Amino acid sequence: METFKFESTENDFKNNQGYGRKKLFDFENLHPYVIILSIVFIIYLLCLVLPSGTFDRVKNENGDMVVVDDSYHTVEKDVPSIFDLFLNFQMGFVETASITFFIMFAYAFVHMLTVNGTMGAILGNIAAKLGHKTYLFVPVSMIVFGLLGATAGLYEEVYGLIPVFIGAAIALGYDAVVGGAIVFVGVATGFAAALTNPFTIGIAQGLANVPLYSGMLFRIIVFVVFEIVVIWYVTHYARKVKKDPTKSVLYGSRLVTPNHIELKEQPLLLKHKLSLLSLLFTFGMIVYSTLKLGWYIDELAALFLLMFIIVGFFSKYSLGKIMDIFIDSAKEILFGIMTIGFIQGAIITMEDSTVLDTVIHYLSSFLGESNSYVTSLGMLFAQNVINLFITGGPALAMATMPIMAPLADLAGLDRQIAIVAYQFGDGFSNMFWPTGVAVECAIMGISMIRWYKFMLPLFGIMVILQILFMIIATAMF
């Protein structure tokens, strides 16, 4: 079988991200941090312009703080200084330490499997078995990620797998965008078109006081339709790139690939078999522990770190060698995880200046006592906008559902409509808003502009489908 190789150097990475370029403003390779800091500056200006206000909040039966409908009131404005903005960057890194180190440990585990040759051996043998059926790689993988997102609510938990699928995609003749999209678009679509996602549907239906996981038939139809669309889109793009590499959105850029993997058919050594068992065990524990044991980011981070060390011992590496591999993986992922703290810092600035509730109040007031269809589509629009400022399904649900559910009652709509609007607005826009895309592109090692070239047509289709399903839901419920 043909042997595929790919590797990158530090210079490749810097060239791709725009370091050292002569152009003062290179839109094609705009640095992700420039985009993020621009968003932060816009948010800071909003904090200066918008009036400060807040909703009253009370604890629900689960002990979560939720807003009280019709309780919005203005408060004295506390204008944040420039120093406060930079102080909030520091606080953003502190508050996101859990997710930051989770990604670092997950990436270290995958990096260890790459260094000891397990990934190369597994992917090489899979490629050999597939033969001319490599086209199955995209749909099968995306279905798996979609189901994990739709049922167990996995999202950040799969970040560590992005480099693996980028490597596999490139080795099979595609590009890095295909590998990243398999994971990112796959899990995000499932997370948005959720079936039993406990972090979105479970919380939202609880806050809206509707039966848990009701409206399942409608959700199944939504999930199937969106899965068909995203699989078709990514598969079509992958085939186009394989046939003609100049059709890649990355064509003309210095391609970044985070690891070196050589794919060829080869026998699995004992260390590979033990490492594969460790990988399967880890995947199994992720699903089981999140569903049955209540594990989340901290526990899963500990699991990845433990399995990283265990696989290192299986590979007969010394402790010093294991630590060297850890440092190397941390260097590779640092650029990506740093974006998380900056984004959170901007959100803290909005919270401290008490304009976040003002944004929610204005959007909800805009809906008013409109026609039922206008109200349902307005809810969809509002949730998409609010998701730019409030990241995380549970946080968005607790901030908006106590407002949107009564609005649905006012418009004569079933509260399921408000839940569907929240479900769509929270999930699909994560593949579009820079606050989410910046993190993923940094992990993938590609320019955000290149990602948008790939994603904009698909997101346009998603928006149309969301509108259609909101209209259908309004007629059904």
N, C-alpha and C positions, 0 to 999 in steps of 0.2 A: 504493500500500500504506500501511496505517496506520503512523504513526511512534510509536515507543515511546521514552520517556526515563526515565532514573532517575539520581539523583545524591544524594550525601550531604554533610553538612557536619560540621565538628568537633563541633558541639553535638549532632547526631544520634548520633554515635558515643558521646559521653559519656552521653547520655540512655539509650542502649541498654544500656550496660555498667553503669549504676546509679550514676554519679557524681552527686553533688549531691542524692540522693533524701532525703526527710525520714524515711523509715522507717529504724529502727535495723537491722532485719533483713528484707530483701526477698527471700524465697526464690525468687520467680518470676524475679528478675533478679540472682541471686547472682553476684557478681563472680568471674570465673574464678580470679583470683589468691587470693581467699579460699579457694576449694576446694583449690587447689594447696597453699597454706600449711597448710591443715588436714591434708592428706595428709602433708606433710612433718613436722608435729608428731606425727602418729600413728606414723610411721616412727621418729622420734626416741624416742618412748616405747618402741617395740619394742626399740630398741637398748639401752635401759636395763634392760629386763625379761628379754629372752632371753639365754641363755648364749652366750658367744662360742665359736666353733669353726671349723674349717677342714678342707677336703679337701687332700690332697697333689695336686700338679699336675706333669705332665710334658709335654714337647714331643712331638707326634706327627710323622709323616713329613712333614707340610706345615709344620712349624715352629710350629703353634698350641699354646697351653697348654691342656690338657684335664685334667679331674679324674680321679683314680684311684679306682675303685670300692672301697668298704669301707675307705677311708682316713680317714674323718671322725674327728677328735679334738678335744676341747675345749682351749682355750688361755686364758691369763690375760686377763681382761676389761679392755679399755681404754675406759673410759666417756668418750664425747665430751662436752665442755662446750658450753654455749650459744654461746660464741664460736667453737668448732670448727664448729658447725652453720652459722653465718653465713660463716665462712671457706670452708666447702665450697660455699656459694652462689657465691662468687667463682671457686673452682676448677671448679665446674660450668659457668660461662660460658666459662672458658678451654678446657675439654675439648670443649665443643660448638661451638666457634668455626667449625669446618668446616661443620656443618649449618646454623648460624645465618646465615653469610654466603652459603651456597649458596641458601637461601630468599630472602635479601635480593636477590641478583643475579638470580635467576629471576623474582622479582616485578618487579624494575626492567625487565627485558626485556619482560614482558607489559604493564607500565604504559606503556612507550614505544609499543608497538603500539596502545594505547588512545588516548594523547595525539595521535598523528599520524593518527588516524582509520581505521587499518587494520582494527581489530577491529569498529568500527561498520559499515564498508563490507562486510566479509566476512560477518559475522553477519546484516546486513540483507539481503544478496543471497541468503544461504542460506534465511532465513525466507521471502523472496519465492518462491524456487523450491519450497520445501516446501508453501506454500499451506496447505491444510487437512490436510496430512500432518505437521504439527508433532509429532504423537505419536511419530514415529520418532526424534525428537531424543534422548529418554531411552534407549531400548533400544540404539540403534546406538552411542551414546557410551559406555554402560556396558560393552558387549561389547568395544569397543576397549581401554578401561582394564583390564578384566578379563583380557584376553589379555596385555597388557603386564605386568601383575603376575604372572600365572601362568607365563609363559615366561621373560621377561628379568629378572624380579624387581624391576621398577620399583616404587617406593613414594614416598620423599621427593622423588624426581626430578620428580614431577608436581604438587608443592605450588604452583608458580607458576601453574598453570592454573586453580586454584580460582576466583580473581576473574573470569576469562574466562567460565567456565560459570555462575557466579552471575549475571553480567550477561546472558548469553544466556537463562537460565531466566526471569529477571524480565521481560525483553523479550517473551518468548513467553507471558506470562500466568501463570507459576508463581511460586514464591517462592525466597528465597535458599537454603533448605534443599535444594530440589530440585537446584539447581546444585552445591552443596557435596557432596551425596550422590552425584551422578553421578561425581565425581572420587574422593572419599574412600571411599565404600562400593564403588564400582566397582573401584578398584585394590586395596583391602584384601581384598575377596572373592577376586579373582584371586590375590593374594599368598598367602592362606590356603589356598584350594583349588588349590594349585599343581600344575603339570604338570612343568615343567623348571626351576623357580626355583632358580638356583644358590646363592642366599644362605640357603635353608632346606633344600629337599630334597637339593640337592647336598652340602651340608656334613653334614647329619644322616645320610644314607646312608653317607657316607664314614666318619664316626665309628662307626657301627653295624656297619661291615664287611659291608654288603650291596651287591649290584650297583647301580651308578649308574643312577638313573631306572627301577629295576625297579618292578613293580606299576602300570604305566602305565594299563592298562585301568581299574582301580579309580579312579585319579586323574581320568581323563577323565570317568567317570560322576559323581564327586563335583563336579567343576568345572561340568559341564552342569547338574546339579540346583541347585546354589547360585546359578548365574547366572540360571536361570529364576526362582528365588524372589526374588532381590533386584531384578531388573528388573520383575517383576510388582508388587512392593511399592512401589517408587519411582514407577512409572508410575501405579499406582492412586492414590497420594497426590497426584501431580502433577495428574491429571485432576480429582480432588476439589477441589483448591485453585483450579484454573482455573475450575471451575464455580461455586464459592462460596468467595471469599477468606477468609471468616470461619472456614473449616475449617483454615486454616493454623495450625501450631503457633506461628507468629510473630505471630498476630493479637493486637492489643492492645499490642505492643511497638513501639518506634521502630526501623523496619527500617534496617539498615546495609547499604549497598552501597559497595564500596571505590572505584569509579571512576564516571565519567559516560560512558555510551555511548548514542548515538542511533542506533537501528536503522531504516533505511529503504533501499529499493532505490535504488542509485546506481552510476554507472560507477566502475570502479577506475582511479584515477590511477596514474601511473608510480611514485610513492612507495609506493602501496598494493601494487602488483604486486611491486616489489622487496622490500618488507617481508614479503609473503606467501611469497615464495621463501625469504627468510631464516628464516621460521617453519618451513616445511617442511624446510629443510636442518637446522635445529636439532633438530627431532623425529627426523629420520633419523639424525643423529649420536648422539643419546641412545641409540637402540636399537643402532646398529652399534658404537659405542665401548664400551658396557657388555658386549656379547657378544663382540666380537672384539679390542678393544684393552685391555681390563681397566680402563677408566676407572671412576672412582667420583666421590664428592662433590666433591673438590677440582678435578678436571679439568672436570667438568660446570659447576661454578661459574664457572671461567674462560671456558668456552664461552658461558654466558649473558651474562657481563659484556662479552665481545668482541662478541657479536651485538647487545647493547644499544647499544653505541657505533656499530657499523656501521649499524644501522637509523636512528640519530640523524643520521648523515651522509646516508643516503638521503633523509631528510626535510628536508635542507638546513638543519638546525639548527646554530647556532654551538656551540662547545665550552661556553660559558657556559650556554646554554640546555639542553644535554644534561646538564650537572651539576645544574642546577636541577631537571630532571625526575627525576634520580637521588635527590636529597634529598627531593623530594616523595614518591616511592615508598617511601623508607626510613621516612619518618614514618608512612605508612599501615600498614606491615607490622611496625613496631617492637613494638607491643603483643603481637602473636602470637609473634614469635620470642623475646621475653624469657621466656616460659614455659618454654622448653626448658632454659635454664640453671638455673632453680629446681628443676626435676624432677631434672636430673642431680646437683645438689648433694645432694638427698636420697639418691640412690643411692650417692654417695661416702660419705655418713655411715654407711650400712649396711655398706659395704665396709670402712671404717676401723675400725668397731666389731666386725668379723668375726662378724656375725650372719646375713649373707646365706646362707652355706653351712649354717648351722643350720636356716634355713627349708627349704632343699632337703633336708637330711637328715631332718628331721621328716616332711615330706611323703612322701618315698620310703620311710621306715621304716613309715609308716602302711599302705602297700600290702602289705608283707610277703609271705607265701606264701598269698595269698587265691585264691579261685576265679578262673579265667582271665577271666571276664567282669567280675567285680568289679575285678580288677587292671587290665584295659584301661580301664574307666571311671574308675578311680582315677587312672591316668596322665593321662587327659584333664583331670580336675579339678586335679591337681597342676600340670600345665603351665599351665593358665589362671591359677592363683594365682601361680605363680612369675613369669609374664609381667608381673604388676603391678610387680615389683621389678627384673626384668632386661629392659630394653628393647633390641630389636635381635635379629633372627633368629640371626645367627651366634653372638653372645654367649650366647644362651639354649641353643643347640645344644651349644656346648662345655661349658656348665655342667651340663647335664642328661642328654645322651645317653649319656655313659659310665656313668651310674647307671641310667637307664631301660632301656637295652639288656640288661644282665645281669638286671634285674628281670623282663624279658620271658622270658628263658631260664628263670629260676627258676619262673615260673608256667606254663611249657610253651607260651608264645606265640611266634609268629614275630616277629622283631625289626621287621618292617614295622609291627606294631601300635604299637610305641613311637614309630616315625617319624610315623605318622598322628596319634597323640596330640600329639606335639610340633608338627606342622604345624598342627593345628586350634588348639591352645592358644596358639601364638605369634601366629597371624594374626587370628582372628575377635575375640578379646578386645581387640584394638587399637581396635575401634570402640565399646568399652564402658568399659574402664578409664579413669579420669580422666587418668592420666598421658599417654595418647595423645589422648584427646578434647579436652583443654584446648588443646593446640597447634592442632588442626584448627578448633575453635570460634573461637579467637582470630583465625585467618587468615580464617575465614568472616565474622567480625564478629557472631556470634550468641551468645546465652546458652547455657551448658552445660545448664541445666535445660530450655530449649526443645529442644535437640538430643535429650536423653533422652526427651522426650515423643514425638519422632518415631521414635527408634531402639529403644526398649524392646520394642515388639511384634515388630519384625523380629529383634532379637537373641534374643528368646525362641524364635522359629521356628528360628533358627540353632542354638541350644543343643539343641533337639529333634533336628534333623537330624544334628548332631555325634554325639549319643548313638546314634542309629539306625545311622549309618555305622560307629561304633566296634564296635557289636554285629555288624554285617554283616562287617566286616573280621576280627573275632575268629573268626567262623565260617568265613570264606573261607581265611585264611592259615594 
